[in-house]
Amino acid sequence: MIIGLIIIVVVLLFVAGYVLFTQKYLYVHHSTLLTSPVDSLQEHTLQLEFWSSWLPWALYDESSSVLVNQRNSQSLNGALIQLKGQHLGTLSCHIEQGDDPKLIRFYVTSDHFYLNPIQIQVELTHTEGQQTLLNVTASSELNFWHRYRQNTELKQLHSDMHLLLIRLKARMPSSRDASIHFDVQGCRALQNVDAVTRPFIVSDRPMSMKMEQGFRDLNTALGPDNPPAGPRFALYEAANLSQHYFVGKLGIPIQCFSPCEAQPEKITFKGKYIGLKYQGSYQHLWLAWHVLHTYSRLHGYKHAKQRMSLEVYETSPRETPDEENYITVLHLPIQ
């Protein structure tokens, strides 16, 4: 009898904790200021044939196709856009409001990408200075049994909506975001490399400043007689974007090594890695990792967390002053 009461109390406490400490609502809002005329942007939102150029989900499945069904050529209301792919499944965008050139509202449903329908709103608003803000908001409600996944779903939605925002902004003429490009390179083994390295931890300062200082220190330690033998790189042991916490090693490949303060080591890469080449500023580099992680998950690859991830800076500020031309190759270890 006493054991039964204890079990009931424990269950009730568990249910109460679940209700109190899990959230059922998801909400994401991103915005950016537009400096160019918005006519071309409205063209891409009001004509369904352009939607596939800015919807983010096709990035996760190169086999996906686009199906457009518009009942009334004079109105977007009730129109349907579907992305279908071997790995993406079927992802549908149901437009419920789209006649206003400054406001588009649609619902997203997916076979296995989001747990519940997502309501998305794309809106143009004017500021006091007669400039235009591009706003993207997304919201959803998790059912009772899915509420424990609130943080995971919110993280995915936050990243996807930011990706949607910059891809839509890139449709405007002369947009700096137009050069942003993600190219998944498939799985392969990586060659070992001789390099000098130094550990880094980022928790309180801007990451770019910390890493640039680390590379400068490495170059100083190498001296003028030891030019790099390849692009600089970073190995990540741990990364937490929400807490701005990163731990790993910075490295510079070397070849003709003469005595100096730095100590060389052989970096070995065991197993296979799935890669992605990203072109664009470091400001959106975290989105490249989001694309790579999501692509890997949908394709059935399992992240080998016991091995370090790798960033290779093929074209960096040392080679070009234009940040939109930076090229970074990401490598994610897989099992």
N, C-alpha and C positions, 0 to 999 in steps of 0.2 A: 504493500500500500504506500509506504513512504517512498520507495523507489519510483513508483508510478507518479507520485506527486512531484518528485524532483525532476523527472523527465518532462512532465507537463510544464513546469516552471522554466526549465531550460529552453524548451521549444518556444514558449511565449516570449522569453527574453530575446531569443534569436530573431523571431518575427518582428518584435518591437524595434530591435536594433536595425534590422533590414529596412523597415519602413522609415525610421528616423534618419538614418545615415546614408541612404541612397536616394538619388534624385531621378525623377521620371522625365524631366524636360531637358531638351537640348536647344541651345540658342547660340548662333554665331553671327557676328556682324563685322564686316570689313568695308573700308572705304578708301578712296584715293582721289586726289585732286587732279582734274583734267585741265591741261593748258592749251589744248587744240580744240577747234570746232567739233561738236559732237555729231554732226550730220552722218559721218561715215560709221560712227558707233551705232547709231540708230538703225542704219541700214543692215548691220550685222545682227541686230536683235529682232527686227521686224520681218526679215526674210529667212525662212526656215532653212533654206539651203546653206546658209552661212553658219548655222548653229554648231555644226560638227567641228568648226575651226576654233571654237573657244570653250566648248564643253570639255571638262578635264578628263573624263573617264576613259576616252579612247586611248589615252596614253598608256593605260595599264594592259592593253591587249592589242597587239599589232594585227590580229586576225579579225578585229571587229568591223562590222559593216553598219551603215546608217539607213534607216527606213523612215520616211516622212509621210505622214497622213494628215492632210489638211482638208477638212470637210467644206469649208467656205473660203474661196480665194480672196474674199474681201475682209476676212477676219481671222485672227489667230486663235480665238476662243474655241476650245474643243479640239485643237490640233494635237497631234501625237508625234513625238520623235523617239525612235527606239535605236539603241545601240545593242547589237548582238555580236557575241564573240565566243569562241570555244572556252575561254577562261573567264571572261567577264559575265557570261550568261546573257540574260536580257535585262537591260536597264532602260526604263521608259520615262520620258518627260511628258507629262500631261499639262498642257497650257490651259489655264483657266481665266487669265486676263492678259491680253497682249495687244489691244488696239491702241492704247495710249503709248506714243513713242517714248515717253519718259518712264514707263512702268511696265515691267514684265513679271508675271507671277506664274509659277508652274510647280507641279508636284513631281517628285522623283520616286519611283518604285524600282526595286531590284530583286532578282532571284536570290542572290546570296551576298550582296555587297553591303547594303544597309538593312538593319533589322526591321525598320518601320518606314513608312512614307516620309519623305523630307519635303517640306514646303520651302521653296526658294523664291526670293524676290530680288530683281535687279531694277534699280531706280536711279534716275538722274535728278539731282536737286541743285538749286542755285544758292550760292552763298551771298553774303552782303556785298562782297566785292565784285559781283557779277561773274564769278567763276562757277564752274560746275563740279559737283561731287558725284562720283560713281559709287553707289552703295550696293553691297551684296549682303543680304541677310538670309539665314537658313534656320529653320526650327523643326522640331519633331518631338514626339512624345513616346517614351518607351513603355511597353506594358509591364505589369508587375514583375514577371519572371525575368525580364531582360534588364531591369534597372541596375543590376550589378555590373553591367557593361557600360555604364554611363560614361566613365572616363575614356574608355577605348573608343566608343562611338563619337564622343565629342572631339577627341584628338583627330580622328579621321576626317570628320566633317569640317573642323577648323582648317585643316591643311587643304582639303579639296576646294573649299570656298575661296581660300586665298589664291590657289592655283587658277580657279575660274576667273577671279578678278584680274590677275595680271595677263591671262590669255585674252580676255575681252579687251583690256586696255591696249594690248599689242595690236589690235585690229585698226587702231587709229593711225593716221599718217604721221611719220616722224616720231613715233613713240620709241623710247629707249628700250622698252620691253619687247619690241618686235624681234630683237635678236636672240631672245631666250629660246633655247632649244634643248630637248632631252632626247637622247639616243641610247636605248638599251643595247648593250653589246654582247649579251649572251654569257655563257659560262665557260671558264677556262682556268687552267693552272697559271700561276704567276711565276716569273723567273726570280730567283734569288738575287740580291743586290748587296754590294759592299757599300757601306755608307757610314757617315758619322751622325750620331743622334744625340739628342738631349731631351729629357723628360719635360713635360709641360702640364700644368694644371690651370684651368680657367674657371674662376668662380665669381670674381668681383669686377674685373675689367673687361672692356670690349675685346672679343676674341681676336679680331684682326690685329689689334695693337700688341697683344701678348704674343701672338705667333710671329709677327714681323720682328719683334724684339728678339725672339728666340732664334730666328734665322740669321739675324745680324750677328748675334753672339757666335753662332756656328761658323759663319763666314770669317769672323775675326780670328777664331781659334784655328781655322784651316790655314789662314795666311795666304799671301799672294801666289805662292808656288803650287797651290792645290785647287785649281779651278774645278767646279762641279762637273761630274760626268753624266748628268742627266737632270731632269726636272726635280724640284724639291717635292717633298711629300710629308704627310702626317699620318701616323698610326693612332687609332682610337681604341683605348681599352674600355672606356665608358663614356657615354654621352647622354645628358639629360637636358633637352632643350628648354623645358618649362622652368627648370631651376638654374639655367645658364651654368651648367657644370660639365666640364670636359676634362678628361684625363688621357694622356697618351704620350707619344714621342714625335718630335720633329726630326726630319732626316734630310741629308744632302748626299746623293751618290758621289762616290769618289773613284778615281782610277789610278792616276800616277800620284801615289801618296808619298810625300816627303815628311820627315819628322816635324811635328808641330804639337800644339797643346791638345788637339782633339784626338780621341782614340777611336779607330775604326772598328766596325763590327760587321758580321755577315747577317743580313736580314733574310730569314728563310720564310717562305710562304707555303704552308702545307695545305693540301686539299685543293678544292676548287672555289672560285669566286665568280659571282655574277657582277657584271660591270655596267656602268652607265656614263656616257660622256655628256657633260653639261656645259653649255655655253651661256654665259651671262655673269652678272655681278655676283659678288659673294653675299650680297644682301639676301638673295633668294636661294643660296646654296642648300639651305635646310629643306627647301621644297624638292630639290633633286634627290636628297636622301629619302624623302617621303615617297616620291615616285618609284624609286628603286625598291624600297621595302614593300610597298603595296604590290608592285609588279611581281616581286618574288613570291609573296604570299599567294596571289591569285594563280600563279603558275606552279604551285605545289612545292616550292623550294623552302627548306627550313633553315633559318638563320643559325649559324654555328657561333653562338655567343661566346664560347670559350676562346675563340680566335679574334684577333684585332681586325677592324675595318680599316680601309686605306683610302686616302685622298691624294691624288697626284696632280700637281699644279703645272700642267703642260704649257699653258700660256697664262702668265701671271703679271702683276704690275711691273716686274722686271723687264718683260718683253713688250708690253704695250701700255700706254696711259689710258686707253679706253676700256672701262670696266665691262662694257657690254661684249667685248671680244675676249674676255677671260675664258679659258677652257680648262675645266677640271674633270678628271676621270675618277669616278667612285668605284670602289671594289668592296662588295659585301661577301664575307665568307659564308658558304653554305655547306650543309652536311651531305 
